[in-house]
Amino acid sequence: MRTLMAAAALTVAACSTTPGTAGVGMPAPAGDPPAAALARAVPLGDTTVWVDSVLASLGTRQRVAQMVMFWTLGDYTAVNDSVFAEVVRWVEQEGVGGVIMSLGTPIEVADKLNYLQRRARVPLLVSSDLEPALMRLEAAIFPHYLLETGGATAFPTAMALAATMREDDVYQVARAIAREARSVGIHVNFAPTVDVNVNPNNPVIGTRSFGEDPARVARLAVAFVRGTRDGGLLATAKHFPGHGDTDVDSHVGLPVVTASRARLNAVELVPFRASIAAGAELVMSAHIALPAFGGDSATPATLRHDVMTGLLRDSLGFRGLTVTDALSMEGVGKGYTIEESVVQAVKAGSDILLRPGDDVTRAINAVVAALDRGDLTSARIDESVRRILWAKARVGLASQRLVSLEAVRLAVGTTAHRALAADVAQRAVTLVRDSAGAVPLKGSRVAIVHYMPETELKAGRVFARELSRLRPSTRVAARLSPATAQSTLDSVAAQLRAADAVVIAAYVRRVEGEGRNTVPPHIAAWIDAMAADPRVVVVGFGNPYVIRQFPRARAYLNTYGIGDALEMAVARALAGAAPITGKSPVSLPGFFAAGDGLTR
């Protein structure tokens, strides 16, 4: 055990890094997982001393600030940009404990995080939603030219991973995500989503889930946790105690889950138990009401002590970090002010207050005021801050807080990771219907009809290009949008009569904050009518349940996501250039069952 003097020196090294010098990370040796390098960086004894020393150096307000995690974009901003200046103030003056990084390109994210880390008295714990379906560091697009600037590897969704029927796919993808994220300065992945998606109408979970079977979701969650940890990141099981059986998007309202305690034990809690046993370091709460579980229809689980402490810690034995889902979401925001939600969340048992609106100071003030009036105790705050500091030490922040920009190019978007994404995507493609034997495509003249919302700027480009390469007579007959008129649809139908085969590709993903994942009725009716033709194959890019809108479809494939790797995979599958082996992780009564999938 080091002496107190040595501990103080360690604290200074960690908390007073000189910009541009100490703390600049060197890349780990080739083949050396970041987690292994971090384990060598800070011995357990030093970690204990560092945590105790940093905690002792913080005043009451600074300790509260460690519990706050603010949101920021990974875009370029000038130092004197007003929004960024406020972020810097939160770091320098308020002493916030962490940041959730959103959209941005890899180098800019790494550079911005280095900038903020240099200005933090205590190193920042950096998190991001890095579910495969929500890769936050994908390439930026310049709309006028549709020019992509390059970015991190975009992997298929969790549901697509489940469709390959290989647990090792989940492990390998999670580890690759972790290695890329760690290289840009991220320490926590807010994944895996371990919600059991038993409700086809779920507007917020869907393909973020591994499926509807609790035992299988648990096994895949364990694989994701293992891969995340082996890749050097902390893993988060979410959304506790289970967001899979909801039909309201918690970004816009409070979903009510009617599950009883017995049902929770048998379904929703199964993957959480497994994830905790596998070593998941964090658990994120769900903004859902649980009236059948001793509550009412107005109080989110996030704010309930019997859920976040009684159930999670006392019953399930979780000893890691608890984090709220974003407190800016309407699932909690409609019924509570920021002041009420942050105080109630701490009382319930949350350690990290995630994105408490756009005014971090207001959130800190609220918790400090609750301490002053005796609604919260210093011991309760210290309990959370100690866990947060332990997490920071565990990822090496006690000795190294910056990353090497040169090393980013060695880890992010590598050929090996892109090959892994392509391989997994190919095996995820699932053929759930083919009554007329339309797959692989017959004949030489192939017509493609794309449907996508206006926001899907690049959807279909890779698919059309690859299918045209494999079938040179392929042409894009139309690109439909929600605004396409019926007269245009009639005209397109007439053009398709000369084709030997027709592919209708529907790019329908969950729209965060809108709860929207369906095709407009007039477009859906047209696709349904066309899909009754034995020449027509419908491909569901994104939502696997969208086939409900095309019940007459005779040939139907699911990909469970939207992205270049999946588009390439479907093109190859339709052209007969690659096998089709995927099995559906979910069911849709009257359309397909879990485990369905024709082999080609």
Long-range contacts (C-beta under 8 A, 24 or more apart in sequence): 1-45, 1-48, 1-49, 2-45, 2-46, 2-49, 4-49, 4-53, 6-49, 7-46, 7-49, 7-50, 7-52, 7-53, 8-53, 10-46, 10-49, 10-50, 10-53, 10-398, 10-399, 11-50, 11-53, 11-54, 11-57, 13-399, 14-50, 14-54, 14-122, 14-123, 14-397, 14-398, 14-399, 14-401, 15-54, 15-57, 15-120, 15-121, 15-122, 15-123, 16-121, 17-117, 17-118, 17-401, 17-402, 19-118, 20-118, 23-117, 23-118, 23-400, 23-401, 23-402, 24-402, 24-403, 24-404, 25-400, 25-402, 25-403, 25-404, 25-407, 26-404, 26-407, 27-183, 27-404, 27-406, 27-407, 27-410, 27-411, 33-175, 33-179, 33-230, 33-231, 33-232, 34-178, 34-179, 34-182, 34-231, 34-232, 35-229, 35-230, 35-231, 35-232, 37-232, 37-396, 38-232, 38-394, 38-395, 38-396, 41-396, 41-398, 41-399, 41-400, 42-393, 42-396, 42-398, 42-399, 46-398, 47-390, 47-393, 47-394, 47-398, 50-389, 50-393, 50-398, 51-386, 51-389, 51-390, 51-393, 54-122, 54-389, 55-382, 55-385, 55-386, 55-389, 58-95, 58-122, 58-385, 60-368, 60-371, 60-378, 60-381, 61-95, 61-364, 61-368, 62-95, 62-121, 63-381, 63-382, 63-385, 64-364, 64-367, 64-368, 64-371, 64-381, 65-94, 65-95, 65-96, 65-97, 65-364, 66-95, 66-96, 66-97, 66-122, 66-384, 66-385, 66-388, 66-389, 67-97, 67-346, 67-351, 67-352, 67-353, 67-367, 67-381, 67-384, 67-385, 67-388, 68-94, 68-96, 68-97, 68-98, 68-352, 68-353, 68-356, 68-360, 68-363, 68-364, 69-96, 69-97, 69-98, 69-99, 69-100, 69-125, 69-127, 69-323, 69-352, 69-353, 69-354, 69-355, 70-96, 70-98, 70-99, 70-100, 70-355, 70-360, 71-99, 71-100, 71-102, 71-326, 71-328, 71-355, 72-99, 72-100, 72-101, 72-102, 72-112, 73-102, 73-103, 73-104, 74-101, 74-102, 74-103, 74-104, 74-105, 74-108, 74-109, 74-112, 74-136, 74-137, 75-103, 75-104, 75-108, 76-108, 77-112, 87-116, 88-116, 88-119, 90-360, 90-361, 91-116, 91-119, 91-120, 91-124, 92-119, 92-120, 94-360, 94-361, 94-364, 95-120, 95-121, 95-122, 96-124, 96-360, 97-122, 97-124, 97-125, 97-352, 97-385, 97-388, 98-124, 98-125, 98-126, 98-127, 98-188, 98-352, 98-388, 99-124, 99-125, 99-126, 99-127, 100-126, 100-127, 100-128, 100-129, 100-190, 100-326, 100-354, 100-355, 101-126, 101-127, 101-128, 101-136, 101-186, 102-128, 102-129, 102-136, 103-136, 104-136, 104-137, 105-137, 105-139, 105-140, 105-149, 105-150, 105-151, 106-137, 106-151, 106-152, 106-180, 106-183, 106-184, 106-408, 106-412, 106-413, 107-184, 107-405, 107-408, 109-137, 109-184, 109-185, 109-186, 110-183, 110-184, 110-185, 110-403, 110-405, 110-408, 111-405, 113-184, 113-185, 113-186, 113-403, 114-185, 114-402, 114-403, 114-405, 117-185, 117-401, 117-402, 118-402, 120-401, 122-389, 122-392, 123-392, 123-397, 123-398, 123-401, 124-397, 124-401, 125-187, 125-188, 125-388, 125-391, 125-392, 125-395, 125-397, 126-185, 126-186, 126-187, 126-188, 127-186, 127-187, 127-188, 127-189, 127-190, 127-236, 128-181, 128-186, 128-188, 128-189, 128-190, 129-189, 129-190, 129-191, 130-177, 130-181, 130-186, 130-189, 130-190, 130-191, 131-157, 131-158, 131-190, 131-191, 131-192, 131-193, 131-208, 132-156, 132-157, 132-158, 132-160, 132-161, 132-173, 132-177, 132-561, 133-157, 133-158, 133-207, 133-208, 133-561, 134-208, 135-177, 137-180, 137-181, 137-184, 137-412, 141-457, 141-458, 143-457, 146-457, 146-458, 146-461, 148-458, 150-413, 151-412, 151-413, 152-180, 152-181, 152-412, 152-413, 153-177, 153-180, 153-412, 153-413, 153-414, 153-417, 153-418, 153-420, 153-421, 154-421, 154-563, 154-564, 154-565, 155-420, 155-421, 155-424, 155-565, 156-421, 156-424, 156-425, 156-428, 156-559, 156-560, 156-561, 156-563, 156-565, 156-566, 157-207, 157-208, 157-560, 157-561, 158-191, 158-192, 158-193, 158-207, 158-208, 158-209, 158-210, 158-220, 158-224, 159-197, 159-206, 159-207, 159-208, 159-209, 159-210, 159-211, 159-544, 159-560, 159-561, 159-585, 159-586, 160-207, 160-424, 160-425, 160-428, 160-559, 160-560, 160-561, 160-566, 161-210, 161-220, 161-424, 161-428, 162-210, 162-211, 162-216, 162-217, 162-220, 162-585, 163-427, 163-428, 163-429, 163-430, 163-558, 163-560, 163-582, 163-583, 163-584, 163-585, 163-597, 164-424, 164-427, 164-428, 164-581, 164-582, 165-582, 165-583, 166-427, 167-219, 167-220, 167-223, 168-223, 169-424, 169-427, 170-210, 170-220, 170-223, 170-224, 170-227, 171-223, 171-224, 171-226, 171-227, 171-230, 172-227, 172-420, 172-424, 173-224, 173-227, 173-420, 173-421, 173-424, 174-223, 174-224, 174-225, 174-226, 174-227, 174-228, 174-231, 174-235, 175-227, 175-228, 175-230, 175-231, 176-227, 176-231, 176-416, 176-417, 176-420, 177-227, 177-228, 177-231, 177-233, 178-227, 178-228, 178-229, 178-230, 178-231, 178-232, 178-233, 179-231, 179-232, 179-411, 180-411, 180-412, 180-413, 180-417, 181-231, 181-233, 182-231, 182-232, 182-233, 182-411, 183-403, 183-407, 183-408, 183-410, 183-411, 183-412, 184-403, 184-408, 184-412, 185-402, 185-403, 186-233, 187-233, 187-234, 187-391, 187-392, 187-395, 187-397, 188-233, 188-234, 188-236, 188-281, 188-282, 188-391, 189-228, 189-233, 189-234, 189-235, 189-236, 190-236, 190-238, 190-282, 190-284, 190-323, 191-224, 191-228, 191-235, 191-236, 191-238, 192-220, 192-221, 192-224, 192-225, 192-228, 192-235, 192-236, 192-237, 192-238, 192-275, 193-238, 193-239, 194-218, 194-221, 194-237, 194-238, 194-271, 194-272, 194-274, 194-275, 195-238, 195-239, 195-242, 195-243, 195-244, 195-268, 195-271, 195-286, 196-242, 196-244, 196-245, 196-267, 196-268, 196-270, 196-271, 197-244, 197-586, 198-244, 198-245, 198-267, 199-244, 199-245, 199-246, 199-247, 200-545, 200-548, 200-586, 200-588, 201-247, 201-545, 202-243, 202-244, 202-245, 202-246, 202-247, 203-246, 203-247, 203-248, 203-249, 203-510, 203-515, 203-516, 203-517, 204-243, 204-246, 204-248, 204-249, 204-250, 204-251, 204-510, 204-512, 204-515, 205-243, 205-244, 205-246, 206-510, 206-517, 206-543, 206-545, 207-509, 207-510, 207-542, 207-543, 207-544, 207-560, 207-561, 208-510, 209-244, 210-271, 210-585, 211-585, 211-586, 211-594, 212-244, 212-585, 212-586, 212-587, 212-594, 213-585, 213-594, 214-266, 214-267, 214-268, 214-270, 214-271, 215-270, 216-585, 217-270, 217-271, 218-270, 218-271, 218-273, 218-274, 218-275, 219-274, 221-271, 221-274, 221-275, 221-278, 222-274, 222-275, 222-277, 222-278, 225-275, 225-278, 225-279, 225-280, 226-278, 226-279, 229-279, 229-281, 232-395, 233-395, 234-281, 234-282, 234-321, 234-391, 234-394, 234-395, 235-275, 235-279, 235-280, 235-281, 235-282, 236-280, 236-281, 236-282, 236-283, 236-284, 236-323, 237-271, 237-272, 237-275, 237-276, 237-280, 237-282, 237-283, 237-284, 238-283, 238-284, 238-285, 238-286, 238-325, 239-284, 239-285, 239-286, 239-287, 239-288, 239-325, 240-272, 240-283, 240-284, 240-285, 240-286, 240-301, 240-307, 240-308, 240-312, 241-268, 241-269, 241-272, 241-286, 241-290, 241-293, 241-301, 241-307, 241-311, 241-312, 242-267, 242-268, 242-269, 242-272, 242-286, 242-288, 243-286, 243-288, 244-268, 246-288, 248-515, 249-512, 249-513, 249-514, 249-515, 250-286, 250-287, 250-288, 250-325, 250-329, 250-330, 250-331, 251-329, 251-330, 251-331, 251-512, 251-513, 251-514, 251-515, 252-330, 252-331, 252-513, 252-514, 252-515, 253-330, 253-331, 253-334, 254-287, 254-288, 254-289, 254-297, 254-298, 254-300, 254-330, 254-331, 254-332, 254-334, 254-335, 255-287, 255-288, 255-289, 255-331, 256-288, 256-289, 256-291, 256-297, 257-288, 257-289, 257-290, 257-292, 258-291, 258-292, 259-290, 259-292, 259-293, 260-292, 260-293, 261-292, 261-293, 264-293, 269-316, 272-316, 273-316, 276-316, 276-317, 276-318, 276-320, 280-320, 281-320, 281-321, 281-391, 281-394, 282-320, 282-321, 282-322, 282-323, 282-352, 282-391, 283-312, 283-318, 283-320, 283-321, 283-322, 283-323, 284-322, 284-323, 284-324, 284-325, 284-354, 285-322, 285-323, 285-324, 285-325, 285-345, 285-350, 286-325, 287-325, 287-329, 287-331, 287-332, 288-331, 298-335, 299-335, 300-331, 300-332, 300-335, 302-327, 302-332, 302-341, 302-345, 302-348, 302-350, 303-332, 303-336, 303-341, 303-344, 303-345, 303-347, 303-348, 304-348, 305-347, 305-348, 305-349, 307-348, 308-348, 308-349, 308-350, 309-348, 309-349, 312-349, 313-349, 320-387, 320-391, 321-351, 321-352, 321-387, 321-388, 321-391, 322-349, 322-350, 322-351, 322-352, 323-350, 323-351, 323-352, 323-354, 324-350, 324-352, 324-353, 324-354, 325-354, 326-354, 326-355, 327-353, 327-354, 327-355, 327-356, 327-357, 327-363, 328-355, 328-356, 328-357, 328-358, 333-357, 338-362, 338-363, 338-366, 339-363, 339-365, 339-366, 339-369, 340-366, 342-366, 342-367, 343-367, 343-370, 343-375, 343-376, 346-370, 346-376, 346-380, 346-381, 346-384, 347-375, 347-376, 347-380, 350-384, 351-383, 351-384, 351-387, 351-388, 352-384, 352-388, 418-565, 421-565, 422-565, 422-568, 422-569, 424-565, 425-559, 425-563, 425-565, 425-566, 425-568, 425-569, 426-569, 426-572, 426-573, 426-578, 427-581, 427-582, 428-559, 428-560, 428-566, 428-569, 428-582, 429-557, 429-558, 429-559, 429-566, 429-569, 429-570, 429-573, 429-580, 429-581, 429-582, 430-544, 430-557, 430-558, 430-559, 430-560, 430-580, 430-582, 430-583, 430-584, 430-596, 430-597, 431-555, 431-556, 431-557, 431-573, 431-580, 431-582, 431-597, 431-598, 431-599, 431-600, 432-547, 432-556, 432-557, 432-558, 432-584, 432-591, 432-592, 432-596, 432-597, 432-598, 433-547, 433-553, 433-554, 433-555, 433-556, 433-591, 433-592, 433-598, 434-554, 434-555, 434-556, 434-598, 435-534, 435-554, 435-555, 436-534, 436-554, 436-555, 438-501, 438-534, 438-535, 438-536, 438-537, 438-554, 438-555, 439-537, 439-555, 439-557, 439-573, 439-574, 439-580, 439-600, 440-573, 440-574, 440-575, 440-576, 440-600, 441-471, 441-500, 441-501, 441-503, 441-537, 441-574, 441-575, 441-576, 442-500, 442-501, 442-535, 443-499, 443-500, 443-501, 444-471, 444-473, 444-500, 445-473, 445-498, 445-499, 445-500, 445-501, 446-471, 446-473, 446-474, 446-475, 446-499, 446-500, 446-501, 446-502, 446-503, 447-474, 447-475, 447-476, 447-477, 447-495, 447-496, 447-499, 447-501, 447-502, 447-503, 448-474, 448-475, 448-476, 448-477, 448-502, 448-503, 448-505, 449-476, 449-477, 449-478, 449-479, 449-480, 449-492, 449-496, 449-502, 449-503, 449-504, 449-505, 449-530, 450-476, 450-478, 450-479, 450-480, 450-505, 450-507, 451-479, 451-480, 451-481, 451-504, 451-505, 451-506, 451-507, 451-508, 451-519, 451-523, 451-527, 452-479, 452-480, 452-481, 452-506, 452-507, 452-508, 453-481, 453-482, 453-507, 453-511, 454-481, 454-482, 454-483, 455-511, 456-507, 456-509, 456-562, 459-507, 459-541, 459-562, 459-567, 460-505, 460-507, 460-567, 461-567, 462-564, 462-567, 462-568, 462-571, 463-505, 463-567, 463-568, 463-570, 463-571, 466-567, 466-568, 466-571, 466-572, 467-503, 467-571, 467-574, 467-575, 470-571, 470-572, 470-575, 470-577, 471-575, 477-502, 480-523, 482-520, 482-523, 484-523, 486-522, 486-526, 489-522, 489-523, 489-526, 493-526, 493-530, 496-530, 499-535, 500-535, 501-535, 501-536, 501-537, 502-530, 502-533, 502-535, 502-536, 502-537, 503-536, 503-537, 503-538, 503-539, 503-574, 504-530, 504-531, 504-536, 504-537, 504-538, 504-539, 505-538, 505-539, 505-541, 505-570, 506-538, 506-539, 506-540, 506-541, 506-542, 506-546, 507-541, 507-542, 507-562, 508-540, 508-541, 508-542, 508-543, 508-546, 509-541, 509-542, 509-543, 509-561, 509-562, 510-542, 510-543, 517-542, 517-543, 517-546, 518-543, 518-546, 518-549, 519-546, 519-549, 524-549, 524-550, 528-552, 528-553, 531-555, 531-556, 537-574, 539-570, 539-574, 541-566, 541-567, 541-570, 544-584, 544-586, 544-588, 545-586, 545-588, 547-588, 547-591, 547-592, 548-588, 548-591, 551-590, 551-591, 558-582, 558-584, 573-600, 576-600
